[in-house]
Amino acid sequence: MWKLMGAILLTGGGLWMGLQAAGDLSCRAKALESWQNALVLLEGELAFWLPDLPRLLEDLSRRAPGPAGETLAAVCRSFPRLGEESFAEIWVQALAQENGGLTGEDMEPLCRLGSVLGRCGWEEQKKAAEGTRLALEQRAARIREDLSRKGRAYGVLGISLGAFFTILLL
């Protein structure tokens, strides 16, 4: 009876590991979509309203859903340190703190955007936001493609790994 319970737990644990890997890909895709939506809002604000940067980011932090809104809120909370640190440093720290499961490669376009915001004219900032959004769209499409191709394989690989260890230990 104990061997059967152990076998079930090992196999289930392997399946859980495989599904967790697929879930991580899904979370990354959702975080990238959150940033895409926030950047669409940013582009619209830069095109039509032209607010100052603190007010713009505060407004976007309330309107943007998910990890993007949380990161923008973290940037807003760090504005009092703006004289001690540059905006780009504050931006990168907030991205690292509130990454939403994104990898360093996923965040690279966002980090570059932080060095442009507040430093250039409105048109250049809008173009930088648009370029960042397009880069994130490409990354999200690749991740979704990986998820559709590899998602089921991760589950099968996980259950196979669990079954292998079950057989090995029995």
C-alpha positions in Angstrom: 0.0 0.0 0.0 2.8 2.4 0.9 4.6 1.6 -2.3 1.5 2.4 -4.3 1.1 5.7 -2.5 4.7 6.5 -3.1 4.4 5.7 -6.8 1.3 7.8 -7.1 3.1 10.7 -5.4 6.2 10.5 -7.5 4.2 10.3 -10.7 2.0 13.2 -9.6 5.0 15.2 -8.6 6.5 14.7 -12.0 3.3 15.8 -13.7 3.1 18.8 -11.4 6.7 19.9 -12.4 5.8 19.6 -16.1 2.6 21.6 -15.7 4.4 24.2 -13.7 6.9 24.7 -16.6 4.0 25.2 -18.9 2.3 27.6 -16.4 5.5 29.7 -16.3 5.3 30.2 -20.0 1.7 31.2 -19.7 2.5 33.7 -17.0 5.2 35.3 -19.1 2.9 35.6 -22.0 0.2 37.3 -19.8 2.8 39.7 -18.4 4.0 40.7 -21.8 0.4 41.3 -22.9 -0.1 43.5 -19.8 2.9 45.6 -20.9 1.6 45.7 -24.5 -1.7 47.2 -23.2 0.1 49.7 -20.9 2.3 50.8 -23.8 -0.8 51.3 -26.0 -2.1 53.6 -23.3 1.3 55.3 -23.1 1.4 55.9 -26.8 -2.1 57.4 -26.8 -1.3 59.7 -23.9 1.9 60.9 -25.5 0.2 61.5 -28.8 -2.8 63.5 -27.5 -2.3 64.7 -24.0 1.4 65.4 -23.4 1.4 65.3 -19.6 4.5 65.6 -17.4 6.1 62.2 -16.7 5.1 61.7 -13.0 1.5 62.4 -13.7 1.5 60.3 -16.8 3.0 57.3 -15.0 0.7 57.7 -12.1 -2.3 57.7 -14.4 -1.0 54.7 -16.3 -0.3 52.8 -13.1 -4.0 53.1 -12.2 -5.3 52.2 -15.7 -2.8 49.4 -16.7 -3.7 46.0 -15.5 -1.4 43.3 -14.1 2.4 43.4 -13.8 2.7 46.6 -15.9 0.5 48.5 -13.5 2.3 47.2 -10.5 5.7 48.2 -12.0 4.5 51.7 -12.9 3.1 52.1 -9.4 6.6 51.1 -8.0 8.2 53.7 -10.3 5.7 56.3 -9.0 6.5 55.4 -5.4 10.2 55.9 -6.2 9.9 59.4 -7.6 11.0 61.1 -4.3 14.4 59.5 -5.0 14.6 61.1 -8.4 17.4 63.5 -7.5 19.5 60.8 -5.9 19.1 58.4 -8.8 18.3 58.8 -12.5 14.9 57.9 -13.8 16.5 55.1 -15.8 17.9 53.5 -12.6 14.5 53.8 -10.9 12.8 52.3 -13.9 15.2 49.3 -14.1 14.9 48.7 -10.3 11.1 48.7 -10.5 11.2 46.3 -13.4 13.5 43.9 -11.5 11.3 44.2 -8.4 7.9 43.7 -10.1 8.9 41.6 -13.1 5.7 39.5 -13.2 7.7 36.4 -14.2 9.5 38.0 -17.1 13.1 36.9 -17.9 15.9 39.4 -18.5 15.6 38.9 -22.2 11.9 39.8 -22.0 12.6 42.9 -20.0 15.4 44.2 -22.2 13.2 46.3 -24.5 11.4 47.7 -21.4 14.8 48.6 -19.8 15.8 50.5 -23.0 12.5 52.4 -22.8 13.3 53.7 -19.3 16.4 55.5 -20.7 14.2 57.3 -23.2 11.2 58.3 -21.1 11.5 61.9 -19.8 14.7 62.6 -21.7 13.5 63.1 -25.2 10.7 65.0 -26.9 7.2 63.6 -26.9 7.5 62.3 -30.5 10.7 60.3 -29.7 9.2 58.9 -26.5 6.1 57.8 -28.5 8.3 56.1 -31.1 10.3 54.4 -28.4 7.1 53.2 -26.7 5.8 51.9 -30.0 9.1 50.1 -30.8 9.0 48.5 -27.3 5.4 47.4 -27.8 6.2 45.8 -31.1 9.3 44.0 -29.6 7.1 42.7 -26.8 4.4 41.6 -29.2 7.0 39.5 -31.1 8.3 38.0 -27.8 4.7 37.2 -26.7 4.0 35.5 -30.0 7.1 33.3 -29.7 6.2 32.4 -26.1 2.6 31.5 -27.1 3.9 29.4 -30.0 6.3 27.7 -27.6 3.4 27.1 -25.2 1.3 25.5 -27.9 4.1 23.3 -29.1 5.8 22.5 -25.7 3.0 22.8 -23.2 1.7 19.3 -23.7 5.2 18.0 -24.1 6.1 19.4 -20.6 3.2 17.6 -19.0 4.1 14.3 -20.7 7.8 14.7 -19.9 6.9 15.5 -16.3 4.7 12.4 -15.9 7.3 10.3 -17.7 10.0 11.5 -15.3 7.8 10.7 -12.3 7.1 7.2 -13.7 10.8 6.7 -14.3 11.7 7.5 -10.7 8.8 5.3 -9.5 10.1 2.4 -11.5 13.7 3.1 -10.4 12.8 3.2 -6.7 10.5 0.2 -6.7 
